Amino acid sequence: MFLSVFDMFKIGVGPSSSHTMGPMSAAGRFLDLMRASPFEFSGLRGSLHGSLAFTGIGHATDRATILGLAGFQPETYEHDKAEETLVSIRETGRIMPPGLPTLNFLPREDLVFDYGPALPGHANGMILMATDAQGDVILQETYYSIGGGFVLTETELAQGKATDEGAPVPYPFKTAAEMLDMALHSGKSIAEMKRANEIARGCAQSLATGTARIWQVMNNCIERGLTTSGELPGGLRVKRRARSIREQLEAERGMNLNAPHTINDWISAYAMAVNEENAAGGQVVTAPTNGAAGVMPAVIRYWLDHIPGAVPSKIEDFLLTAAAIGGLVKFNASISGAEAGCQAEVGSASAMAAAGLCAVMGGTPAQVENAAEIALEHHLGMTCDPVKGLVQVPCIERNGLGAIKAVSAASLALRGDGTHLVPLDACIETMRQTGLDMGEKYKETSLGGLAVNVPNC
């Protein structure tokens, strides 16, 4: 099993990797399918199902789908150009995808939110269609946005998780137990094994350049969030708080009465800064999702700014270790809130961050695995219940608490020798089973939990 660090950490736009980036990418794939087709097309249609329908407005799924059909993609997204394109499509009822003729598309009529039963493959399903001059559908594909920006067609999903095309990798671990066994016999750290796998599929220079870019975007996102105030879009009138928290903390520096626990406020401020940017539709990195994008950057920033001896040269090790853990969770369970609740998003992110922090602070592979297990275990059962379908409440604060748990988990693991009762594999399997047992109204549909007990306006 191989899942690249660049699969786990994708540069994109908010507010949701599964509901915004995924549909935009799916639309791009459909355009490729149309370009390869011999048919002559006249129009486009689409339908959103399951969680994509129920929380689609709050997650900007309709907007993302339309922009994807117009040729926009998350990694090259230009906000001002996107706004101009949306206005043009709504005013003219026409859409102009690159490499295709101008097509008929009336957003209010041709993109349907289907609130009936979800499609059979996944809670995040969508169907895209192209029509001829008579309005008959002549090309159709079903896509599933399975979390973290990953998109599969109906056929690809049916083929299962085992499909892994590409050059063989030297350490193809599929479980944490296999990972630890390979580490023991090779004498390598988890980051070293993951690096060898990445180089087998690419090169050392592209890995170094790519991971440096990931951290640059993460840190830039923190800085924007720490210096921006105002209200977040969507109608809840949620105020940005990261800037105010940072200003208060800076004013308290050097005070004799400054409580030690205020370090948690720094960690929360870093995480909230990212997720406030995500909620505003800014550029973020999936880690492993947009809804959990603040946890990893917050823990890395905490390590760099507040732990003696931290050096930027180890950020790549942090990211590689975290990606190894995230890959195990995705392969054996889920990173999708619509599939398994927020335990799959913030829980996974916390486990990844705990593992990365433990690694760069000198933890052994066994301690790293322990750190990930501690963090994930204490997110088990967490529901996904965004108020008004917006990635704001409780999502923003939840990232801060997930980052704090990650730091605590790494610290606890470093106090031990790596031996512990519950293996990470058992914890991941428990999360998978819990997600299956969890009611659909608690899995990113905004039909339960805080979403129905807090006024939406």
N, C-alpha and C positions, 0 to 999 in steps of 0.2 A: 504493500500500500504506500503510495507516495502522494502527498498533497503539499505543494510548494508553499514556501513562506509568502510568496506573492499571490497565492490563492487565498490564504488566511487574512492577509493585510492588503486590501485593495483600496486605491485612492479613488474617491468618488464624492458624491454629494448627498446631503441630507434631504429628508429626515429619516429615511429607513433604507437599509440595504435590501431587505426582502420585498418591500412595498414600493420603493422608488427606484433604486439601482437595478433590481432584478427585472421589473417590467420594462424599463428603458432598454436593458440589454436584450430582453426577449424580442422587443420590437425591432431592434437592430438585426437580430438573427432572422426575423421574418422578412425584412427587406432583402437580406442576402438570398433567402429562398426565392423570393420574387424575381430577383435579378437573374437567377439561374434557371428560371422557368421559361418555357417557350410561349406562354400565354400572353395575351394583350390585356392589360388591366385598366380598369376605369375608376375603381373606388376601393375604399378600405372600411372594414368594420372590426369591432372587437367586443368581447364580453369579459368581465371580471367576476370571479367566483370566490366563495368562501371568505376568508379573512381579507383578501384583496378587495372584496365588495364592501364588507361591513366596516372596515376602517380605511377604505381607499381614499375618501375625501381628506380625512385628517392626515394621512400619510402621503398625500400628493400623488397617488397612484395614477389617477386619470391624467394629470399633468405630465407625469413621467412617461406614460404610454404614448401620449400624443407626440411629445418631443422625440421619443425614440423612433416613432414612425416618420418623423421629419428628418431623421439622421443624426440626432444628438446621442452621445454616449457619455457615461459617467466620468470616465478618465479624462475626457477632453471638453467637459461641459463649460460653456460660456454663458454666464447668467444674463447679461444684457441682450445678447443675441437670441437667447431662448425666449425672453419676454417679448421681443419684437415678433418672433416666429409665432408664438401663441396668439398674439393679437391678430396677426394676419390670417391665421387658420380660422379663428372664430368669426372674423368679419367676412371672409370670402367663401368659407366652406370648401376650401381647396388646400391640399397639402402637397409639397414638392420634395419628395425624397431624392437624395443624390443618386444618379444613375437610373432613375425611373421617370416615367412621364408624370405630369401633374395629375393628381388623383382627387376624386370627390371624397370629402370627409367632413361631416357635420358633427362636431363633438357631442352635442346634446342628444343626437339621435343615433349616431353610429358607434358610440362607446357605451355599452350597457352595464350597469351594476346589477348583477344577478344575485338576489338575496335568498335564493332557494338553496337546496343542498349543495355542499361543496363538490367539486369534481373528485373522482375516486382516487387519484394519485397522491394528492397533497392538499393541505388547507389553503395554500396559495396557488390557485389555478387561474389561467387566462386562455382564451381562445382568440386567435387573430385570423382574419379572413380577408381575402382580396376578391373583388367582384369584377364582372365584365360590364359591357355597356348597358345590358339589360338589368343589371343589379343582381345577377345570379352569382353565387359563390363558386369560384373556379379554383381556389387554392385556400387551404385551411391548415392550421397547425395549433396544437395544444401545448402550452408551456407551463411549467411549474417553477415558481421561485422558491427554492428550498432553504433559503437562509444565507446570510453573508454575501449576497449578491450572486450566488450560484444559480444558474438556470439550466433546466433539463427539459427536453421535449418529452412527450408522452412515451415515445419509444425508448428514449435513453433512460428514463426513470424505470421502465419495465425491465430493462437489461440488468438492473441491480447495481450495487456498489462496487462489485469486484472488477469492473472494467477499469484498466489502468494502462493506457497506451504510452509508449515512450521507452527510452533506454532503461535497462535494469539499474537499480540503485543498490549500493553495497549494504545498506541497513534497512531492509524493507519491513520494519516492525508494524504490526497491525494492532497490537495491544500494549499496554504498559508493561506487562510481564515480559513480553518479547523484547521490548525496549531495554528493560533493566538487564535481561540476560545478555543481550548484545553488548551493552555497555560494560558488563562484568568481564566478558571474554575478550573484548577488544581493548579494554583499558581506556576507552575514550569517554568523554563527557557526552551528554545528550546533544549539546550544541555542536560538538565536533562530528558526531554521527549525522546530524541533520545537515551540516555544511557539506559533508562528503556526498550526501544524497543530492543536494542542490547542484553541486558542481558536476555530478554525473549527468544531470539534465541541462546544464548550462555552462557557465564558467565563473571562476572566482571573481573576476573583475565586475561582471554584471551583477553578481550577488552583492558585492561590496557597494557598488553604486546604487543598486536598488534598495537595499536596506537603509542606506544613508538618506535616500529620498523619502522613504517611509517615515523615518523619525523627523525629518525636516518638516513634512506636512503635518505630522502629529503636533510637533512643538509650535509651529506657526498657528495651528488651530487653538492651542492653549493660550498663546499670546493675544490672539484676536478676542477670545472670550474673556480674558482678564482685563481688557481695555475697552470693552463695549458695554454700554448700558441701554436701558429702554425695555420695551415690552416685546415678547415673542409673538409671532403671527399665529392666527388660528381662532381667535375669539375668546380664549380663556383669560386673556389679559395677565398672563404670567410674566412677572418681572424678572429680567436677568439679575442674578445675584453674585456671580463670580467676581466681578470687578469690585463691588462693595466689600465683599469678604476679604479680598486681597488687600484693599486699602486699609481696612481695620487691622489686619494682621501686621502690615508694615508699620502702622502707627504704634502698635504695641511692642515692637521689637526693642529690646534693651530694657524693658520694664522689669523690675525685680519681682513683681507680682504676676508675671506672665505664667499661666498654668502650663505644665508639660503637655497636657492633652490637646493643646491648641495645634499641635502638629497634625492632628486629624483634620483640622479645619483647612490647613494648607492642602492636604491630599484631596479633600472634598472640593476645594476651590479649583484645583487643576482639572479634576474630572468634570465638574459642573460647567467649567468654561468650554470644554469640548462639546458637551451635550447641549449647551445653549446654542453654540454655533450650528450643531446638527439640526436642532429644532428650527433654526432660522434658514435652513437650506444651504448652509455653507459647505466648504470643502472639508471632508473628514476622511479618516482611514477606517475601514471596517476592521474591528478587532475583538471578536471575529465578525461582529455586525455593527451597523450604525447605532442601533439602540443601546449597545454596550460599548460604544467607541471611546468613552472617556476613561475607562478603567485602566487599560494598558498605558496610555500616555501619562496618566496621573502618577502611576507607580514608578515609571521610568523617571519622570521629572522629580518626584520625591527622592528617589535614589541619587540622582545627580546633584540636587541642590541641598540635600539635608543629611546625607550619609558620608562621613569622612572616607576618603580613599576611592570614591566612585570616579570612574573615568569614562569619557564618551566612547573610547575605543572598544568597550565591552558591550555597547548597545546591540551590535550584531549578534553576540552570544545571547543576549536577553531575548531578542526577537526570534532567533532560531529555536531556542528552548521553548518559548511560548507557542510557536507554530507547531512544534512537535506534539505538544499537549493538545492544542486545538484540533489538530488533525485526528488524534485518537477519539476525541469527543464527537467530531463530525462523522467519522467513519462508523463508529459503534453506537451512536445515539443521534443527537441532533443539535444544531446551533440555531434552530428556528423557533422563535417565540410563538408562531402560529401553529407549530407542530407539537411543542413540548412546554410552552410557557416561558416565563422569564428566567427560570432555572437554566434553560438552554442558551440564553443570551448573556445576562450579567453573571450567572453562575459559571459559564464556560470562560468568560473573560476574566473573572476573578481567579479561576484555576490557572489560566495561562499566565496572568501577571504574577501570581504567587510563585509559579515555577521559574519564571524568568528572573525574578528578584532573588530567589534562593540560589539560583545558579551563579549569578554575577557576584553574590556575596560569599562564594566559595563552597556552596553546598555540593554534596556528592549526588550522583544520579538517584540514589535511594532517598535522600533528603528532598530532592527536587520532586520526585513522584509523591512523596508524603505531603509536601507543601500544596501541590495541586489537589490532592485528595481532600485535605482539610478545607480548602477554600470552596471546592465544589460541594462537599457534603453539607455545608451550612448554607447552601442556597437551594437544597432539594425541596421541591414542592412549591417554589415561588411561581405565582401566576403572572400572566401578562394581561393587565387590565387598564390600558391607557385611557384617561378621561378624554371624552370627545374624539377618541381615535387619534389623538395627537401624541407625538413622542416627547411629552413634557412632564406630565404628572401621572405616575410617580417616577418616571424614567430618569429624569435629570438627577435628582437626589440619590436614586438607587445606584447610579454609577459611582457616586462618592462613597457610599457605604460598601459597594463591591470592592473598591480600591482599598479601603481601610481593612476589610476582611483579608484581602490578598496580602497586605503587609503583615498583618497578624499571623496569617497562616505560614508565611515564609519564616517569620521569626520563631514560631513554635517548632517548625520542622528543623531549623538550624540548632535548636536547643536539644534535639534528640539525635539518634544515630541512624535514622531512616526506617527502623522497624516500627510497625504499627499494625493495628488489628484489621482495619478495612482497606483492602487494596484499591487503588485508583480504578482498576477495571470493574470492580464490584460497584463502586460509586457511580461510574458512568452507566453501567447496566441498570442500576436503580433509577437513575434519572430517566433513562429510556422508558422503563416500565411505568414510572410515575407520570410521564408525559402521555402515555397511552391511556392511563386510568383517569387522567384529568378531564373534566368536563369541557366541551368546546367553548362554552361561554367564558372560560378563564384562559383562553389561548388566543389573544390578540384580536378578538372580535368586538371588544368593548361592550359585551352583553352581560358582564358580571363584575363582581368585585368593586373597586373604587369607581370604575366607569359608570356604575348605575347608582352609586350612593353619594356621589358628589355632583352638585349642580354643574351643568355644562355651560353656563353663561353667567 
